[in-house]
Amino acid sequence: MDKIRDRKTAFKKRVTSLTMEEQHGKVPPQAVDLEEAVLGALMLEKDALNAVIDILQPDSFYKDAHNRIYASIQRLFQRSEPIDLLTVKNDLQKNGELEMVGGAYYLSQLTNRISSAANIEYHSRIISQKYIQRELIRISSDTIRDAYDETTDVFSLLDTAEKNLFQVAEGNIRKNYDSMATLIKQAKEQIKKAGEKGEGISGVPSGFTELDQLTSGWQPGDLLILAARPGMGKTAFVLSVARNTSVRFNIPTAIFSLEMTALQMVPVVMRKSMWTERMKLLILKP
């Protein structure tokens, strides 16, 4: 047992040493020049912040001075105060951070390095991507370190890693938008597809004719809420729609239920199928 333990310890040391050697000399992902350009543009044009307020947060900036400057800009925005070189300088001075960021001279240098805020949103997305890369490296390193620790509970480690990754994803959701020209083109294509089907159904059919005529089928992005008193057949209806979609129209369908287990739902689907086949036999019977 002692020999096995010694071998594990030696292997762990070799892997840890290799990891340290691989990481030696590497610089974390960053875009300091773009950070300077973005901050300069924010102090130069009053409406520039609207393009990046949903993309960047203070921690997105690699350089600590830039982190503090952007936090100051956010404070001014929250107080509905103008954002320019002088107001940022005064806010940093009031919070005792002006010298920490390099003084008034550094702030003026930021505004001198940029002439407009033309590409500020594109630059901000690159800064955000670099921040996500740094966070992924940090989370991965912490996970690897804890995974080698024999005292670590593996399920707690999984929960922690998942939570950290979710926080990174949640805090960096992309700001998406579509132009009117794109939306009109998509609407025309949708109408064309509905016309080609002949029944006016542009989405996923439910198998219930009158319902499909009202909705034109289930559309992408729809949230449909089916409400009724207990025992009215809500689950049976949903299962019927799922069966029709997958069996009749050959469209893959998934069901998530907090009320019934997968095994409990199967008999409901089977009864529906057997009732349908029985009705076919009765209709065909002379």
N, C-alpha and C positions, 0 to 999 in steps of 0.2 A: 504493500500500500504506500509506503514511504517513497519507493522508487517511482511509482505512478504519479504521486503528488509532485515529486521533484521534476519529472518530465513535463508535467503541465505547467509548472512555474517557469521552467526554462523556455518552453514554447511561447508562453505569454510574454516573457521578456523579449524574445526575438521579434515577435510580431509588433510589440510596442515600439521597439527600437527601429524597426523597419518603417513604421508609420511616421516616427519622428524624423527619420532621414528623408522620407519622401516629402514631408511638409516643410523641411528646412529650406529657407530662401524663397518660399512662395509668398506672394503679396495677395491679400484678400481682394476680391472683385471690387472695383471702384471706378468712378468717372468724375474725378475732382474738377477737371476742366469744365465739364457740363454742369456740375453743381455751381461753379462760379458764374457760368452764363445764365443759368436759371435765376439765381438770386439777384444778379444784376438787372435782368429783365423785370423781375418783380418790383424792384425799386424804381424802375424807369417808366413803366406803364401801369396805370392804375387798375386796368381791367385784366391784367395778365394773370392774377391769382385765380380768377374764375375758371381758367383752363386747367389748373393743376391742383386745386384744393382737394379734389377727390382722388388724386393720384399719389400725392406725396404727403408724408408725415415727417416730423423732425428727425426721427430715427432713420429715415431713408437716406440721410446724408452721411457719408463716410467720415468727413472731417468734422471734428467737434465744433469748431468755430462756425461752420455752415449750419450745423444742427441748431445752435443757439440763435443764429440770425433768422432762420426760417421760423423758429418758435416765436421770435419777436414779431415777425410779420403776421403770424397767426393771431397773436394777442391783439395786434392793431385791428385786424380784420374782425375779430369777435367784438371789439368795442366800437366798430363802425367808424374808425378813424382813418384818415388818409394814409396811404403807404408810399413813402418815398425815402430818399436818403436821410433827410433830417429827422423824420418821425421815427425811423428805425434806430437811428443813432441815439435819440433822446430816450426811447424805450429801453434800449440796452444799457444806457448810462444809469437810468433809474433803477434797474435791476442789478446793477453792479457787474455787468458782463461785457461792457464796452472794451475794456483792455484785454479781456480773455479772447475776444474775436480778432484782435489786431488793431483796435482803435479806429478812429474816424477815417484815417488814411486808407485802411484796408477796405472799408465800405465804399469809399469813393473810387478805389481801384476796380471794384466789382462792377460799378456802373459804367466805368470807362471802357471795359472790355467787351461791351455789347452795344449794338446800335438800335436793336428792336427786339420785340418778343415774338418774332414770326414763327420760330420753330420750338417754342417753349414746351408745348405739349409733347412733342416727339422726344425732346431732351429729357423731360420729366419721366417718361416711360422707361428710358434707358437707365436713369438713376434708380427707379423703382425695381427694375430687373436686377441690378447689381446688389441692391439691398436684399432681395429675395435670395440671391445666390449666397450672400454672406450668412443669412439666417439658416439656410439649408446646411451649409458647412458647419455652423455652430451646433445645430440640432444633431447632425450626424456624428460629430465628434463626441458630444455628450453621450449619445446613445451607445457608441462603440466603447467608450470608457466604462460606462455603467454595465454594459453587457459582459465585460471581462471580470467584473466584480462578482465573486461567488455568493456574496451575501445579498445581492440585488434580487428582488422578487420580479420574475420575468413578466408577469401580467401587469404589475405596476409600471414596469419599464415600457411595455407596449402602450399602456394608457397615456403615459407621459409623452412618449414620442408622437402618438396620434394627436394629443391635445396641442402640442407645440406646432405640428405641421398644420393643423386646422387654424390656429391663430394666425400663422403666416398667410394662409390662403384667404382667410376672412378679412384680414386687414389690407389685402392687396387685390380686391376684386376690381376687374377692369371696368372703366367707364366706357360704355358702348353707345353709339348712336348711329342712326341711318339717315341719309339724305332723303328728301321728298321724291327725287327722281328714282332712287333705288326702290322705295316703297311702292311707287306707282307701277314700276316694272314688275315687282313681285305680285302685286294685286292683279295685274293683267294676266300674268301666267297662271295664277290661281283660278281666275274666271275661265280661262281657256281650257284648263284641265277639267273643270267642272262641266263645261259644255261638251267636251270629248267623251265623258263618261255617260252622257245622255240622261242621267237621272238628276243632274244638278248637284252631285255630291263631290265636293272638293277635298274633304278630309277623310278620316277613317270611319267607315260605316259601322253602325251599331247592330244592324240586322233587323231593326224595327223601322219599317218603311216610313210611317208618319213622323216619327221622331227625327229620322234622317232628313226628311223634307223640311223640317223646321230648323235644323242646325246645320244642314249641308255636310253632316258628318262631324266627328270630333276634330277640332282644329289644333294645330301646334300652339302650345302656350296656354291652352284652355285649362282652367281649374273648375271642375264640375262638382257640385255638392248635391248629393241626393239625400233629402230629408223626409222622414215619415215616422209615424208612431211605431213602437215595437210590434213585430209580428205582421207587418204589412208587406213583406217580401223584398226589402231593400237588397239584402245579400243575394237572394235568388235572381233578382233583376241584373245586378252587377255581374254575377257569374254567367248569366245568359248572354250579356253583351260581350263578355270576354270569350265565351265559347264561339259565338257567331263570328267575332273578329278573327279569331285564330283558325277555326275550322272552315267556315264558309268562305272567308276572304283571304285566308293564308297569310295573316299579319301577326307576327309574334306578339304575344301579350303576357304581361306579368301582373300578378295579384299580390298585394301586401295587406294582410289582415291582422288587426289587433284583437279581433273578436273570436275567430275560429282558427284552428290549426289547419295545416295543409291537408291532413288526412280527413278532417271533418268536412272540408269543402268538396272533396271528391264525390261522395254519394249524391250531393245536390246536383253536381254537373251530370252524373250518370243518370239520375232520375229524369233530368231534362232531356237528355239524349234518348233514353228509352221511350219517353212520352212522345217525342217527335217521331221516332220510328213507328210507334204504335199507330199514331194518327195517319201516317203514310199508308200503312197496311189497311186501315179502315177505309181510306179514300179509294184505294185501288181495288178493294174487295167488291166483286160484282153483286 
